């Protein structure tokens, strides 16, 4: 597992932790949308804020001279909040985030963390284009993404490059400062 993959995996786990058993009883507030086409199927998800925990599934974080942006959408029609998750992660150089997104990573968790998932890091490819980015209070982002996502049976399994999906979509969401 590369450093970037470990970071993405850790980010997904960290973002999902607030939505465990305890958080399911807490109020979540939709704060944005993500729509996509995944291998011809329509996906419609929401980014969520958990005010009582001070967490969100759409966050921006300063890391030295860079900004890390993670946008995790949840399918409100899924059987569980931990299913039907589409994640777009990328880095920006500079505190104002004025340059193009770097190291984009996209993953799709159709059945949750205990099942196979699809990601762009191994055998796939991803691109993110920002239409708008505001770091003012409240911060927000809107943009587009495309990717080829290859199946992984677990975090440590090799990607199956014979089982890949194309994804193309758009996001528009507020961002919580997680610095």
ABEGO torsion letter per residue (X at the ends): XBAAAAAAAAAAAAAAAAABAAAAABBBBBABBBBBBBGGBBBBBBBBBBAAAGBBABBBBBBEABBBBBBBBBBAABABAABGBBBBBBBBBEAAGABBBBGBBBBBBAAEAABBBBBAABGBBBBBBBABBBABOBBBBBBBBBBBBBBBABAABBBBAABBBBBBBBBBBBBBBAX
